Amino acid sequence: MTLILDRVSVRQRGEIWLDDIRLETGTGLTTLIGPLNSGKTTLMRVVAGLQPPDSGRVLVAGKDVTSISVRNRSIAFVYQRFINYPSLTIYENIASPLRLDGRFRGPAIDRRVREVAELMGLAGLLDRRPAELSGGQQQRTAIARALARPVDVLLLDEPLANLDFKLREQLRADLKARFADAPGVVLYSTADPAEALTFAAPTVVLGEGRVLETGDVAAMYARPPTLAVAATLSDPPLNLLPGVVREGRSAEGGVLLGIRPHQVTLAPRGPGAVELPAEIRLAEVTGSATFLHLLLRGERHLVAHLPGTWRFQPGEATRAYVDPAHVLVFDEGGDRLPLSGAEVDLHG
Amino acid sequence: MARTTGGRLPWARTVFWLYVATLMLPLLWMFGMSIRPNEDILGSFSLIPQRVTFENYQTFFGDPSWYSSYLNSIVYTSMNAVMSLVVALPAAYAFSRFRFAGDKHLFFWLLTNRMAPPAVFLLPFFQIYQAVGLFDTHLGVAVAHMLFNVPLAVWILEGFMSGIPREIDETAAVDGYSLPRFFVRIFLPLIRSAIGVTLFFCFMFSWVELLIARTITSVDAKPIAATMTRTVSAAGVDWGLLAAAGVLTIVPGAVVIWFVRNYIAKGFALGRV
């Protein structure tokens, strides 16, 4: 099974929502990651047929489905909001796409509903109605309904974003297993880098309605081609400091240094570590980690993500260390340069 | 509710019952009149009747000119409620879900139909109905009342429908539901309370409307309220019979309220009304 988006563009009220999207994915999971308003939802709606593209085509298994109505496509869709049929029981909610599918009849429907309900941990709740379930259970129901019928394209639009932390972790692990045996294309959108990295599936990075990069998410994380990709895949956000390339290197002029907060330490980690005198501004303790907000010379801000709980006095002077090997160097246009942090001087 | 407020404010309960009594007095008085002979009505002044008789009700149900106009009102009112709903449901769905050229103007124009006094429509209705043969028919009155009930129904239903996430419609399409099937199986159960409230309002407005109903009918579809205005005979006004008819006209409204009582409160809370 393949899903191809061929030069798809969507404009709404004079704004470009999707700009000339070209994308090709195969059977199994593909992660779609991008910040807010990057076009994830619009792209999914175009694939589902809920949003007609202004130009371009959508091909499923080599067939142009652009003009085929939603109900005649072989798709399933899970929203970020928990969407179920409120007047139907959980059983009927899950059975609903099966009852409309000619391939399933009587006992086969019942068997499939119970199977999927078992998988999603809903077996004891089949007689309830959606309003009687918790948010996590409601979203499990929506996912179960999407998984019940074998479809060409299964779309999940930030399905875990509205769930609380614990449920999200648990469902994320469950889903990875569920997607492994999906018969068709699974397109999963998220804004959370942790989710994309956990799934470790082929990943598409979206930004401002364009495909910024496609490929292996771990490789993209380690060597992001552009600042936008690096920023999308970094949580907590990337520290950015201005710098200048040292004389005699392959590039020259002003650059931006991207430093991930967990690469900033308060003690040198290796012999090459660069020392940065700093003043402590604020320490946020989350329980398992401390986010230390530092002020460098020249009014530059730097956030350090330190494991464990630490106590600091605001205003205290300290020294931050960064291993230049882990510093990402971008030119002013946002493209990553093949330089190490050792070849760059901090500006100011 | 009366108990909790009564607990905090000692006189709240008194005020409540005083209010209820004030509201109920005319109704009780009418009921009292309906179960006593005319001489007692005119001769004495008391809430409790000395001689109880059901003669007035017997007269009402024994005289076709009375009970048939009562039935007329029930027939055209029910027809109107159902027809208004059938027309308003798809219209409200379109207004709540689709954007089309002039949708806002059309919606407002619908409401303006309620702004004109019914008397304005009397003459055109009278003449058109004479010409097309709708004069003095139940269908005719029901259609005429749709003029102001359909906009109301569209307005109530649209408010409710807009409160239902559009994603439910989309999910149904993704699942493979056709629009009519989705509408009946998924959507209608979600707006049950709206339908209850709408039916109630249509029924009520049609039931109390007198001017149009009286003008476009003569005998076969004559409403009960019109019959009640013609009780002055050579023997004077038949107070008892009139009171009995009045009591009976309250009954259908009370019955309708009883059926939708659970939806009304829920409906008012959910919708925009």
Contacts between the chains, C-beta under 8 A, distances in Angstrom:
chain1	res1	chain2	res2	distance
A	48	B	170	7.9
A	48	B	174	6.3
A	50	B	170	5.4
A	50	B	173	7.6
A	50	B	174	7.8
A	69	B	173	7.7
A	70	B	170	7.3
A	70	B	173	4.2
A	70	B	174	5.9
A	71	B	173	4.9
A	71	B	174	7.5
A	71	B	175	7.9
A	71	B	176	5.0
A	71	B	177	6.6
A	71	B	178	6.5
A	72	B	176	7.9
A	73	B	174	7.9
A	75	B	174	5.7
A	76	B	174	6.3
A	76	B	175	7.9
A	77	B	170	7.2
A	77	B	171	6.6
A	77	B	174	4.7
A	79	B	167	5.2
A	79	B	171	7.5
A	81	B	165	6.7
A	81	B	167	6.2
A	83	B	165	6.4
A	83	B	167	4.4
A	83	B	168	6.0
A	83	B	171	5.3
A	84	B	171	8.0
A	85	B	168	6.8
A	85	B	171	7.7
A	85	B	172	7.6
A	85	B	186	5.2
A	86	B	168	7.9
A	86	B	190	6.1
A	87	B	186	6.9
A	87	B	189	3.6
A	87	B	190	5.8
A	88	B	186	7.5
A	96	B	175	5.4
A	96	B	177	7.9
A	97	B	174	7.9
A	97	B	175	4.1
A	97	B	176	6.2
A	100	B	175	6.0
A	100	B	176	3.8
A	100	B	177	6.4
A	101	B	176	6.6
A	145	B	175	7.4
